[in-house]
Amino acid sequence: MGFIISAIKIIFLLGFLIFIHEGGHFCIAKLCKVKVNQFSIGFGPEIWFRQGKETKYAIRLIPLGGFVSMEGEEEASESEGAFNKASISKRIAIVSAGALVNIIFGFIVYFILIAVMYQSITLALTATASYSGALVESVKLIFTGNVGVNDLTGPVGISNLISATSGIAEYVYMISVISVSLGITNLLPIPALDGGKILLLIIEAIRKKPLKENTEIQIQLIGFSLLIALSVLVTYNDVIRVLGG
């Protein structure tokens, strides 16, 4: 029973945060009149799907991510509503929307949690401000090199932290922390992450023309390869910590 409860806690938390992240991309894409071919939660084989008028909606087996596939996102398209034909400002808005939704949602959840636990709006505002400051300092540590690979936590470590929560308040707090962390991580200027895509769009704006398609693909592949290697290393460290704990 304990395992089942832990699994439900993990799947719900990660699934929900992925849903609102991809939902951010989806909603802003729709507002910008960009065609969305597929909205998917999870990776791997489909376990459910529905074809809408324009967009295919799907849930996949592995609940560790998701994606919004837009017309003209991976390769140039001349179709109406193609991502590559949208203005740079619209493309940046679409790409950054998922992470911003996670960050804003995380702060709102934390604020409400403090306000409900202590019935004080003033205390909630003060606590949320301190929470923001702590997160800013954490990001500074990443960029100054004071955080090593061994200090990072991946899906295994996060799942262990979620399953170890006791009580609703602690679980809700974990939702807040992971949501904000997910948002900040995705905004880091690393190819294959949303932040890397934003960086490429900023470079395009400065150059007043996009990078060659092959060059951009190579940058994304290098970034993706490095990200996979880092994920494997972080997961290995997570497993060692869990087994050692």
C-alpha angles and dihedrals in degrees: 000000000000091000092050092050091048091049091051091049092050097044094046095048097045093038093051095047091048089048094055091042093054089038088061091055091044098050096047091046089054091047089051091051092244115150114243112204097184140009110195134177113201133005134260127034119007116250094179137008141167127194112223127192091278108355133058112219117205143173115205133201102252110062096201100104145342143208146217110216112205130191109260095011100113097029134011116276132186092204120121110266094023116161092227091057094055119098118268091248091055092047092050090049091051095046095046096043097085095054093043091052090053092049095046092044091049093053093046091051091049092048093050092045093055093042092051096043094050101020090229126120091189093054090046091054092049093046092047091051090052090046089054092050092051091052092050089053090050091054090049089054090055093053095043091054094244091124116072131199090259089061094057124096125212135189094292093051092044091049090051091051092049094049090049094058116113122200132008096274093056091046092050090048089053089051088055095047096046093045093054092042091051090051095048093045092052091053094056109116094248120132112251091032124090089252090057091052090050090051090053090050091051089051088051090052092050093046090042088225135066124259116260109280093239091050092051092047091051091050091050092047092050091048092047092049092050090047092052091048091049091047091052091050093046091047090050090052090047092054092048091050093047093048091044091049 
